[in-house]
């Protein structure tokens, strides 16, 4: 896929420009928030178990409410729902920052505010996915999604680079205020999108029709072998990547003996890897199959856990920074290939009228392993060291994806488009 093709996407898909702009702004804020929030939880509680608990709480609304929200996409204007959700999420983040600034923030506040924010996000996500077919031509799905991912990750990269300076000068509360503003700006960008094909206004929300719609989505999902298989792959991958994502602050502080700057380095490396993976996927997808990407990507994630452990054996600080950057880059690259491949498979195989419902069911099931795994990880963090957790997870990940490759259902994944 040539760069001029991405240029053509920007020129021809005019409505999609606002989606890209909104995602760039919000991902910039999220990247600052990711570092500030993790460090805030760790400094507030002094416990790596709390890092896992908060992520588990963060995923519960996705599992519980996103399928219900997906069925609602037929009854409400998708753009309006997205705008309202962005404004509400900005308000919740602002409140979190205010509590932090006033010095009254407690761990239980984090649980409540995280749950509320994630519930709002669970309603927004299916509407965001269902909106795309209304403003994009189907032939441009893969390139548009790859471009959007690349642009969003680039914004994250800039945010990671600014995070240390922002947190150092404005504090964690100030960093959260910036994230709140980016949510508001994201909602404003969506206000400029003119959607003419959204026919939700013709439907009346009634219990019978709503549950019939929900049932139809569940039935389609259960009868679609491809959806079930890629959902299973996502469940396993989400479970296997939890220690790297959840325990980053503890890994850096306790094992690498580095400071918060290393979090910025690692997050930046992951983001660069995700940008590279997203932009190269259209080219890579022409040479290797989707099945190869998904299975071997999982095995590589497992091997990376051993690489993360080896980083700690580097005796000098600069060497640890460089080694950590390299491992995190590969982690981001593989995750990006995996994630974008999954999204494209769903968007190209699921009927447009069912996309909101199916994507919400898919996300809920795929994320179901996160709260369970997070709480399990919290317990393991008390009994095991970072090294032991990483080695066990790496071995489990490699074996899991090797065994998945032997399953009959894996053949349902179309190896080439």
C-alpha positions as a Markdown table, in Angstrom:
| # | Residue | x | y | z |
|---|---|---|---|---|
| 1 | Unk | 0.0 | 0.0 | 0.0 |
| 2 | Unk | 1.6 | 3.2 | -1.1 |
| 3 | Unk | 1.7 | 6.5 | 0.8 |
| 4 | Unk | -0.2 | 8.3 | -2.0 |
| 5 | Unk | -3.1 | 5.9 | -1.4 |
| 6 | Unk | -3.4 | 7.3 | 2.1 |
| 7 | Unk | -3.4 | 10.8 | 0.6 |
| 8 | Unk | -6.2 | 9.8 | -1.7 |
| 9 | Unk | -8.2 | 8.5 | 1.3 |
| 10 | Unk | -7.9 | 11.9 | 3.0 |
| 11 | Unk | -8.9 | 13.7 | -0.1 |
| 12 | Unk | -11.9 | 11.5 | -1.0 |
| 13 | Unk | -13.3 | 10.5 | 2.5 |
| 14 | Unk | -14.0 | 14.0 | 3.7 |
| 15 | Unk | -16.3 | 13.0 | 6.6 |
| 16 | Unk | -13.6 | 10.6 | 7.8 |
| 17 | Unk | -11.2 | 13.5 | 8.3 |
| 18 | Unk | -13.2 | 14.6 | 11.3 |
| 19 | Unk | -13.0 | 11.1 | 12.8 |
| 20 | Unk | -9.2 | 11.2 | 12.4 |
| 21 | Unk | -9.0 | 14.7 | 13.9 |
| 22 | Unk | -11.1 | 13.7 | 16.8 |
| 23 | Unk | -9.1 | 10.6 | 17.4 |
| 24 | Unk | -5.8 | 12.4 | 17.2 |
| 25 | Unk | -6.9 | 14.9 | 19.8 |
| 26 | Unk | -8.4 | 12.3 | 22.2 |
| 27 | Unk | -5.4 | 9.9 | 21.8 |
| 28 | Unk | -3.0 | 12.7 | 22.6 |
| 29 | Unk | -4.9 | 13.3 | 25.9 |
| 30 | Unk | -5.2 | 9.6 | 26.6 |
| 31 | Unk | -1.4 | 9.1 | 26.2 |
| 32 | Unk | -0.7 | 11.7 | 28.8 |
| 33 | Unk | -3.5 | 10.3 | 31.0 |
| 34 | Unk | -2.1 | 6.7 | 30.7 |
| 35 | Unk | 1.2 | 7.7 | 32.3 |
| 36 | Unk | -0.3 | 10.1 | 34.8 |
| 37 | Unk | -3.1 | 7.7 | 35.9 |
| 38 | Unk | -0.8 | 4.6 | 36.3 |
| 39 | Unk | 1.7 | 6.6 | 38.3 |
| 40 | Unk | -1.1 | 8.2 | 40.3 |
| 41 | Unk | -2.5 | 4.8 | 41.3 |
| 42 | Unk | 0.9 | 3.4 | 42.2 |
| 43 | Unk | 2.0 | 6.5 | 44.2 |
| 44 | Unk | -1.4 | 6.8 | 45.9 |
| 45 | Unk | -1.6 | 3.1 | 46.9 |
| 46 | Unk | 2.1 | 1.9 | 46.8 |
| 47 | Unk | 0.7 | -1.4 | 45.5 |
| 48 | Unk | 1.2 | -3.2 | 42.2 |
| 49 | Unk | -1.9 | -5.2 | 43.0 |
| 50 | Unk | -4.0 | -2.0 | 42.8 |
| 51 | Unk | -2.7 | -1.4 | 39.3 |
| 52 | Unk | -4.3 | -4.7 | 38.3 |
| 53 | Unk | -7.5 | -4.1 | 40.3 |
| 54 | Unk | -8.1 | -0.7 | 38.6 |
| 55 | Unk | -7.7 | -2.2 | 35.1 |
| 56 | Unk | -10.1 | -5.0 | 36.1 |
| 57 | Unk | -12.6 | -2.4 | 37.2 |
| 58 | Unk | -12.0 | -0.5 | 34.0 |
| 59 | Unk | -13.1 | -3.5 | 31.9 |
| 60 | Unk | -16.1 | -4.7 | 33.8 |
| 61 | Unk | -18.5 | -2.2 | 32.1 |
| 62 | Unk | -17.3 | -3.3 | 28.7 |
| 63 | Unk | -18.3 | -6.9 | 29.5 |
| 64 | Unk | -21.6 | -6.0 | 31.2 |
| 65 | Unk | -22.9 | -3.1 | 29.2 |
| 66 | Unk | -21.4 | -3.0 | 25.7 |
| 67 | Unk | -23.7 | -5.7 | 24.3 |
| 68 | Unk | -26.7 | -3.8 | 25.6 |
| 69 | Unk | -25.3 | -0.6 | 24.1 |
| 70 | Unk | -24.7 | -2.3 | 20.8 |
| 71 | Unk | -28.3 | -3.2 | 20.4 |
| 72 | Unk | -29.2 | 0.5 | 21.1 |
| 73 | Unk | -27.3 | 1.7 | 18.1 |
| 74 | Unk | -30.4 | 1.2 | 15.9 |
| 75 | Unk | -32.6 | 3.4 | 18.1 |
| 76 | Unk | -30.5 | 6.5 | 18.7 |
| 77 | Unk | -28.5 | 8.9 | 16.5 |
| 78 | Unk | -25.0 | 7.5 | 16.5 |
| 79 | Unk | -23.2 | 10.9 | 16.1 |
| 80 | Unk | -25.2 | 12.5 | 19.0 |
| 81 | Unk | -24.5 | 9.5 | 21.3 |
| 82 | Unk | -20.7 | 9.9 | 20.5 |
| 83 | Unk | -20.7 | 13.6 | 21.2 |
| 84 | Unk | -22.6 | 13.2 | 24.5 |
| 85 | Unk | -20.4 | 10.4 | 25.6 |
| 86 | Unk | -17.2 | 12.5 | 24.8 |
| 87 | Unk | -18.5 | 15.4 | 26.8 |
| 88 | Unk | -19.5 | 13.2 | 29.8 |
| 89 | Unk | -16.1 | 11.4 | 29.8 |
| 90 | Unk | -14.4 | 14.8 | 29.8 |
| 91 | Unk | -16.4 | 15.8 | 32.8 |
| 92 | Unk | -15.5 | 12.6 | 34.8 |
| 93 | Unk | -11.8 | 13.0 | 34.0 |
| 94 | Unk | -12.0 | 16.7 | 35.1 |
| 95 | Unk | -13.5 | 15.6 | 38.4 |
| 96 | Unk | -10.7 | 13.1 | 38.9 |
| 97 | Unk | -8.1 | 15.7 | 38.3 |
| 98 | Unk | -9.9 | 18.1 | 40.6 |
| 99 | Unk | -9.9 | 15.6 | 43.4 |
| 100 | Unk | -6.2 | 14.9 | 42.9 |
| 101 | Unk | -5.4 | 18.7 | 42.9 |
| 102 | Unk | -7.4 | 19.2 | 46.1 |
| 103 | Unk | -5.6 | 16.3 | 47.8 |
| 104 | Unk | -8.8 | 14.4 | 48.6 |
| 105 | Unk | -8.5 | 11.6 | 46.1 |
| 106 | Unk | -8.8 | 8.1 | 47.7 |
| 107 | Unk | -8.5 | 4.6 | 46.2 |
| 108 | Unk | -12.2 | 4.1 | 46.4 |
| 109 | Unk | -12.7 | 7.3 | 44.3 |
| 110 | Unk | -10.6 | 5.7 | 41.6 |
| 111 | Unk | -12.8 | 2.6 | 41.6 |
| 112 | Unk | -16.0 | 4.6 | 41.3 |
| 113 | Unk | -14.8 | 7.2 | 38.7 |
| 114 | Unk | -13.1 | 4.5 | 36.6 |
| 115 | Unk | -16.3 | 2.4 | 36.5 |
| 116 | Unk | -18.4 | 5.5 | 35.5 |
| 117 | Unk | -16.0 | 6.5 | 32.8 |
| 118 | Unk | -15.7 | 3.0 | 31.4 |
| 119 | Unk | -19.5 | 2.6 | 31.4 |
| 120 | Unk | -19.8 | 5.8 | 29.2 |
| 121 | Unk | -17.1 | 4.4 | 26.9 |
| 122 | Unk | -19.0 | 1.1 | 26.7 |
| 123 | Unk | -21.9 | 3.0 | 25.2 |
| 124 | Unk | -19.8 | 5.1 | 22.9 |
| 125 | Unk | -17.7 | 2.3 | 21.3 |
| 126 | Unk | -20.4 | 0.4 | 19.4 |
| 127 | Unk | -21.8 | 3.7 | 18.1 |
| 128 | Unk | -18.4 | 4.8 | 16.9 |
| 129 | Unk | -17.9 | 1.5 | 15.0 |
| 130 | Unk | -21.5 | 1.5 | 13.6 |
| 131 | Unk | -20.9 | 5.1 | 12.3 |
| 132 | Unk | -18.0 | 4.2 | 10.1 |
| 133 | Unk | -19.9 | 2.3 | 7.3 |
| 134 | Unk | -22.2 | 5.4 | 7.1 |
| 135 | Unk | -19.3 | 7.7 | 6.2 |
| 136 | Unk | -16.8 | 5.3 | 4.5 |
| 137 | Unk | -16.9 | 3.3 | 1.3 |
| 138 | Unk | -16.3 | -0.4 | 1.9 |
| 139 | Unk | -13.3 | -0.6 | -0.5 |
| 140 | Unk | -11.4 | 1.8 | 1.8 |
| 141 | Unk | -12.0 | 0.1 | 5.1 |
| 142 | Unk | -8.5 | -1.4 | 5.5 |
| 143 | Unk | -6.6 | 1.6 | 4.4 |
| 144 | Unk | -8.8 | 4.0 | 6.3 |
| 145 | Unk | -8.6 | 2.0 | 9.6 |
| 146 | Unk | -4.8 | 1.7 | 9.1 |
| 147 | Unk | -4.5 | 5.4 | 8.5 |
| 148 | Unk | -6.6 | 6.2 | 11.5 |
| 149 | Unk | -4.6 | 3.9 | 13.7 |
| 150 | Unk | -1.3 | 5.4 | 12.4 |
| 151 | Unk | -2.5 | 8.9 | 13.0 |
| 152 | Unk | -3.9 | 8.2 | 16.4 |
| 153 | Unk | -0.7 | 6.4 | 17.5 |
| 154 | Unk | 1.4 | 9.3 | 16.2 |
| 155 | Unk | -0.7 | 11.6 | 18.5 |
| 156 | Unk | 0.0 | 9.2 | 21.3 |
| 157 | Unk | 3.7 | 9.4 | 20.6 |
| 158 | Unk | 3.6 | 13.2 | 20.8 |
| 159 | Unk | 1.6 | 12.9 | 24.0 |
| 160 | Unk | 4.2 | 10.5 | 25.5 |
| 161 | Unk | 6.9 | 12.9 | 24.7 |
| 162 | Unk | 5.1 | 15.7 | 26.4 |
| 163 | Unk | 3.8 | 13.7 | 29.3 |
| 164 | Unk | 6.9 | 14.0 | 31.5 |
| 165 | Unk | 7.1 | 17.7 | 31.0 |
| 166 | Unk | 3.4 | 18.2 | 31.6 |
| 167 | Unk | 3.3 | 16.1 | 34.7 |
| 168 | Unk | 6.5 | 17.7 | 36.0 |
| 169 | Unk | 5.2 | 21.2 | 35.5 |
| 170 | Unk | 1.4 | 20.9 | 36.1 |
| 171 | Unk | 1.3 | 17.8 | 38.3 |
| 172 | Unk | -0.9 | 14.7 | 37.8 |
| 173 | Unk | -4.1 | 16.8 | 38.3 |
| 174 | Unk | -3.0 | 19.2 | 35.6 |
| 175 | Unk | -2.3 | 16.3 | 33.2 |
| 176 | Unk | -5.8 | 15.0 | 33.8 |
| 177 | Unk | -7.3 | 18.4 | 33.1 |
| 178 | Unk | -5.6 | 18.4 | 29.7 |
| 179 | Unk | -7.1 | 14.9 | 29.0 |
| 180 | Unk | -10.5 | 16.3 | 29.9 |
| 181 | Unk | -10.2 | 19.1 | 27.4 |
| 182 | Unk | -9.2 | 16.7 | 24.6 |
| 183 | Unk | -12.5 | 14.7 | 25.2 |
| 184 | Unk | -14.5 | 17.9 | 24.7 |
| 185 | Unk | -12.6 | 18.8 | 21.6 |
| 186 | Unk | -13.2 | 15.3 | 20.2 |
| 187 | Unk | -16.9 | 15.7 | 20.7 |
| 188 | Unk | -16.8 | 19.1 | 18.9 |
| 189 | Unk | -15.1 | 17.5 | 15.9 |
| 190 | Unk | -17.8 | 14.9 | 15.6 |
| 191 | Unk | -20.4 | 17.7 | 15.6 |
| 192 | Unk | -19.1 | 18.7 | 12.1 |
| 193 | Unk | -19.8 | 15.3 | 10.6 |
| 194 | Unk | -22.9 | 15.3 | 8.4 |
| 195 | Unk | -24.5 | 11.8 | 8.4 |
| 196 | Unk | -27.3 | 11.4 | 5.9 |
| 197 | Unk | -27.7 | 7.6 | 5.9 |
| 198 | Unk | -28.4 | 7.2 | 9.7 |
| 199 | Unk | -32.0 | 5.8 | 9.7 |
| 200 | Unk | -32.2 | 5.3 | 13.5 |
| 201 | Unk | -35.0 | 7.9 | 13.7 |
| 202 | Unk | -37.5 | 5.5 | 12.0 |
| 203 | Unk | -37.2 | 3.1 | 14.9 |
| 204 | Unk | -39.1 | 3.4 | 18.2 |
| 205 | Unk | -37.4 | 2.1 | 21.3 |
| 206 | Unk | -39.7 | -0.5 | 22.7 |
| 207 | Unk | -38.8 | -3.5 | 25.0 |
| 208 | Unk | -40.0 | -6.1 | 22.5 |
| 209 | Unk | -38.1 | -4.7 | 19.5 |
| 210 | Unk | -35.0 | -4.0 | 21.5 |
| 211 | Unk | -34.7 | -7.5 | 22.9 |
| 212 | Unk | -35.5 | -8.9 | 19.5 |
| 213 | Unk | -32.7 | -6.8 | 18.1 |
| 214 | Unk | -30.3 | -8.0 | 20.8 |
| 215 | Unk | -31.3 | -11.6 | 20.3 |
| 216 | Unk | -30.7 | -11.3 | 16.5 |
| 217 | Unk | -27.2 | -10.1 | 17.1 |
| 218 | Unk | -26.5 | -12.9 | 19.6 |
| 219 | Unk | -27.9 | -15.5 | 17.2 |
| 220 | Unk | -25.8 | -14.2 | 14.3 |
| 221 | Unk | -22.6 | -14.2 | 16.5 |
| 222 | Unk | -23.2 | -17.7 | 17.7 |
| 223 | Unk | -23.7 | -19.0 | 14.2 |
| 224 | Unk | -20.6 | -17.3 | 12.8 |
| 225 | Unk | -17.6 | -19.6 | 13.2 |
| 226 | Unk | -15.2 | -16.8 | 12.1 |
| 227 | Unk | -16.5 | -14.4 | 14.7 |
| 228 | Unk | -16.2 | -17.0 | 17.4 |
| 229 | Unk | -12.7 | -17.9 | 16.5 |
| 230 | Unk | -11.2 | -14.4 | 16.3 |
| 231 | Unk | -13.1 | -13.6 | 19.6 |
| 232 | Unk | -11.4 | -16.5 | 21.2 |
| 233 | Unk | -8.0 | -15.4 | 19.9 |
| 234 | Unk | -8.6 | -11.9 | 21.4 |
| 235 | Unk | -9.6 | -13.3 | 24.7 |
| 236 | Unk | -6.4 | -15.3 | 24.9 |
| 237 | Unk | -4.2 | -12.3 | 23.7 |
| 238 | Unk | -5.9 | -9.9 | 26.2 |
| 239 | Unk | -5.2 | -12.4 | 29.0 |
| 240 | Unk | -1.6 | -12.9 | 27.9 |
| 241 | Unk | -0.7 | -9.2 | 27.6 |
| 242 | Unk | -2.0 | -8.2 | 31.0 |
| 243 | Unk | 1.2 | -8.4 | 33.0 |
| 244 | Unk | 3.1 | -6.1 | 30.5 |
| 245 | Unk | 0.2 | -3.6 | 30.4 |
| 246 | Unk | -0.9 | -3.7 | 34.1 |
| 247 | Unk | 2.4 | -4.0 | 35.9 |
| 248 | Unk | 4.5 | -1.5 | 33.8 |
| 249 | Unk | 5.0 | 0.9 | 36.8 |
| 250 | Unk | 6.0 | -1.9 | 39.1 |
| 251 | Unk | 8.2 | -3.5 | 36.5 |
| 252 | Unk | 10.1 | -0.3 | 35.9 |
| 253 | Unk | 10.3 | 0.7 | 39.6 |
| 254 | Unk | 11.0 | -2.6 | 41.3 |
| 255 | Unk | 12.7 | -4.6 | 38.6 |
| 256 | Unk | 14.5 | -2.2 | 36.3 |
| 257 | Unk | 15.2 | 0.3 | 39.2 |
| 258 | Unk | 14.3 | 3.2 | 36.9 |
| 259 | Unk | 12.0 | 6.2 | 37.4 |
| 260 | Unk | 8.8 | 7.6 | 35.8 |
| 261 | Unk | 10.8 | 8.7 | 32.7 |
| 262 | Unk | 11.2 | 5.0 | 31.8 |
| 263 | Unk | 7.4 | 4.7 | 31.6 |
| 264 | Unk | 7.4 | 7.5 | 29.0 |
| 265 | Unk | 10.2 | 5.7 | 27.1 |
| 266 | Unk | 8.4 | 2.4 | 27.2 |
| 267 | Unk | 5.0 | 3.9 | 26.2 |
| 268 | Unk | 6.7 | 5.8 | 23.4 |
| 269 | Unk | 8.3 | 2.7 | 22.1 |
| 270 | Unk | 5.0 | 0.8 | 22.1 |
| 271 | Unk | 3.3 | 3.7 | 20.3 |
| 272 | Unk | 6.0 | 3.9 | 17.6 |
| 273 | Unk | 5.6 | 0.1 | 17.2 |
| 274 | Unk | 1.9 | 0.4 | 16.8 |
| 275 | Unk | 2.2 | 3.3 | 14.3 |
| 276 | Unk | 4.6 | 1.2 | 12.3 |
| 277 | Unk | 2.5 | -1.9 | 12.4 |
| 278 | Unk | -0.8 | -0.1 | 11.5 |
| 279 | Unk | 0.8 | 1.7 | 8.5 |
| 280 | Unk | 2.6 | -1.4 | 7.2 |
| 281 | Unk | -0.3 | -3.8 | 7.6 |
| 282 | Unk | -1.8 | -3.3 | 4.1 |
| 283 | Unk | 1.7 | -4.2 | 2.7 |
| 284 | Unk | 2.3 | -7.1 | 5.1 |
| 285 | Unk | -1.2 | -8.4 | 4.4 |
| 286 | Unk | -0.4 | -8.8 | 0.8 |
| 287 | Unk | 2.5 | -11.1 | 1.6 |
| 288 | Unk | 1.4 | -13.2 | 4.6 |
| 289 | Unk | -2.0 | -14.5 | 5.7 |
| 290 | Unk | -4.2 | -13.1 | 8.4 |
| 291 | Unk | -3.9 | -16.5 | 10.2 |
| 292 | Unk | -0.1 | -16.3 | 10.1 |
| 293 | Unk | -0.2 | -12.8 | 11.7 |
| 294 | Unk | -2.6 | -13.9 | 14.4 |
| 295 | Unk | -1.0 | -17.1 | 15.4 |
| 296 | Unk | 2.7 | -16.2 | 15.1 |
| 297 | Unk | 2.0 | -12.8 | 16.6 |
| 298 | Unk | 0.7 | -14.5 | 19.7 |
| 299 | Unk | 3.8 | -16.7 | 19.9 |
| 300 | Unk | 6.1 | -13.7 | 19.5 |
| 301 | Unk | 4.2 | -11.9 | 22.4 |
| 302 | Unk | 5.1 | -14.9 | 24.6 |
| 303 | Unk | 8.8 | -14.7 | 23.6 |
| 304 | Unk | 8.8 | -11.0 | 24.4 |
| 305 | Unk | 8.2 | -11.8 | 28.1 |
| 306 | Unk | 11.6 | -13.5 | 28.2 |
| 307 | Unk | 13.1 | -10.4 | 26.5 |
| 308 | Unk | 11.6 | -8.1 | 29.1 |
| 309 | Unk | 13.2 | -10.2 | 31.8 |
| 310 | Unk | 16.6 | -10.1 | 30.0 |
| 311 | Unk | 16.4 | -6.3 | 30.0 |
| 312 | Unk | 16.9 | -6.4 | 33.8 |
| 313 | Unk | 20.3 | -8.1 | 33.4 |
| 314 | Unk | 21.7 | -5.1 | 31.6 |
| 315 | Unk | 24.1 | -3.5 | 34.1 |
| 316 | Unk | 24.1 | 0.1 | 32.9 |
| 317 | Unk | 21.1 | 2.4 | 32.9 |
| 318 | Unk | 21.4 | 3.6 | 29.3 |
| 319 | Unk | 21.6 | 0.0 | 28.1 |
| 320 | Unk | 18.4 | -0.9 | 30.1 |
| 321 | Unk | 16.6 | 2.1 | 28.5 |
| 322 | Unk | 17.7 | 1.0 | 25.0 |
| 323 | Unk | 16.8 | -2.7 | 25.6 |
| 324 | Unk | 13.5 | -1.8 | 27.1 |
| 325 | Unk | 12.7 | 0.5 | 24.2 |
| 326 | Unk | 13.5 | -2.3 | 21.7 |
| 327 | Unk | 11.3 | -4.9 | 23.4 |
| 328 | Unk | 8.4 | -2.4 | 23.9 |
| 329 | Unk | 8.6 | -1.4 | 20.2 |
| 330 | Unk | 8.2 | -5.0 | 19.1 |
| 331 | Unk | 5.4 | -5.5 | 21.6 |
| 332 | Unk | 3.5 | -2.5 | 20.1 |
| 333 | Unk | 4.2 | -3.6 | 16.5 |
| 334 | Unk | 2.8 | -7.1 | 17.0 |
| 335 | Unk | -0.2 | -5.8 | 19.0 |
| 336 | Unk | -1.0 | -3.3 | 16.2 |
| 337 | Unk | -0.9 | -6.0 | 13.5 |
| 338 | Unk | -3.1 | -8.3 | 15.6 |
| 339 | Unk | -5.7 | -5.6 | 16.5 |
| 340 | Unk | -6.1 | -4.0 | 13.1 |
| 341 | Unk | -6.4 | -7.4 | 11.4 |
| 342 | Unk | -9.2 | -8.3 | 13.8 |
| 343 | Unk | -11.0 | -5.0 | 13.2 |
| 344 | Unk | -10.8 | -5.3 | 9.5 |
| 345 | Unk | -12.0 | -8.9 | 9.5 |
| 346 | Unk | -15.1 | -7.9 | 11.5 |
| 347 | Unk | -15.9 | -4.9 | 9.4 |
| 348 | Unk | -15.5 | -6.7 | 6.1 |
| 349 | Unk | -17.4 | -9.9 | 7.1 |
| 350 | Unk | -20.3 | -8.6 | 9.2 |
| 351 | Unk | -23.4 | -7.0 | 7.5 |
| 352 | Unk | -23.5 | -3.2 | 8.1 |
| 353 | Unk | -26.9 | -3.3 | 9.8 |
| 354 | Unk | -25.5 | -5.8 | 12.4 |
| 355 | Unk | -22.1 | -4.2 | 12.9 |
| 356 | Unk | -22.9 | -2.2 | 16.0 |
| 357 | Unk | -24.5 | -5.2 | 17.8 |
| 358 | Unk | -21.8 | -7.8 | 16.7 |
| 359 | Unk | -18.9 | -5.5 | 17.5 |
| 360 | Unk | -20.3 | -4.8 | 21.0 |
| 361 | Unk | -20.8 | -8.5 | 21.7 |
| 362 | Unk | -17.4 | -9.2 | 20.3 |
| 363 | Unk | -15.7 | -6.5 | 22.4 |
| 364 | Unk | -17.5 | -7.7 | 25.6 |
| 365 | Unk | -16.5 | -11.3 | 25.1 |
| 366 | Unk | -13.0 | -10.4 | 24.1 |
| 367 | Unk | -12.5 | -8.1 | 27.1 |
| 368 | Unk | -14.1 | -10.6 | 29.5 |
| 369 | Unk | -10.7 | -12.1 | 30.2 |
| 370 | Unk | -9.3 | -8.7 | 31.4 |
| 371 | Unk | -11.2 | -8.3 | 34.7 |
| 372 | Unk | -10.8 | -12.0 | 35.5 |
| 373 | Unk | -7.2 | -11.9 | 34.6 |
| 374 | Unk | -6.6 | -8.6 | 36.4 |
| 375 | Unk | -7.9 | -9.9 | 39.7 |
| 376 | Unk | -6.0 | -13.1 | 39.3 |
| 377 | Unk | -2.9 | -11.0 | 38.5 |
| 378 | Unk | -3.5 | -8.9 | 41.6 |
| 379 | Unk | -3.4 | -12.1 | 43.7 |
| 380 | Unk | -0.3 | -13.4 | 41.9 |
| 381 | Unk | 1.4 | -10.1 | 42.4 |
| 382 | Unk | 1.3 | -10.6 | 46.2 |
| 383 | Unk | 2.8 | -14.1 | 46.0 |
| 384 | Unk | 5.2 | -13.9 | 43.0 |
| 385 | Unk | 7.9 | -11.5 | 41.8 |
| 386 | Unk | 7.7 | -9.6 | 38.5 |
| 387 | Unk | 10.2 | -12.0 | 37.0 |
| 388 | Unk | 8.3 | -15.0 | 38.0 |
| 389 | Unk | 5.0 | -13.6 | 36.6 |
| 390 | Unk | 6.6 | -12.6 | 33.3 |
| 391 | Unk | 8.3 | -16.0 | 32.8 |
| 392 | Unk | 5.1 | -18.0 | 33.6 |
| 393 | Unk | 3.0 | -15.7 | 31.3 |
| 394 | Unk | 5.5 | -16.0 | 28.5 |
| 395 | Unk | 5.5 | -19.8 | 28.6 |
| 396 | Unk | 1.7 | -19.9 | 28.9 |
| 397 | Unk | 1.3 | -17.6 | 25.9 |
| 398 | Unk | 3.7 | -19.6 | 23.6 |
| 399 | Unk | 1.9 | -22.9 | 24.5 |
| 400 | Unk | -1.5 | -21.4 | 24.1 |
| 401 | Unk | -1.0 | -20.1 | 20.6 |
| 402 | Unk | 0.8 | -23.2 | 19.4 |
| 403 | Unk | -2.2 | -25.2 | 20.6 |
| 404 | Unk | -4.7 | -22.8 | 19.0 |
| 405 | Unk | -2.9 | -23.4 | 15.7 |
| 406 | Unk | -3.9 | -27.0 | 15.8 |
| 407 | Unk | -7.6 | -26.3 | 16.3 |
| 408 | Unk | -9.9 | -27.1 | 13.4 |
| 409 | Unk | -11.7 | -23.8 | 13.7 |
| 410 | Unk | -8.6 | -21.8 | 12.9 |
| 411 | Unk | -9.1 | -22.7 | 9.3 |
| 412 | Unk | -12.2 | -20.4 | 9.3 |
| 413 | Unk | -9.9 | -17.4 | 9.1 |
| 414 | Unk | -9.5 | -16.5 | 5.5 |
| 415 | Unk | -5.8 | -16.6 | 4.9 |
| 416 | Unk | -5.9 | -14.1 | 2.1 |
| 417 | Unk | -8.4 | -11.4 | 1.0 |
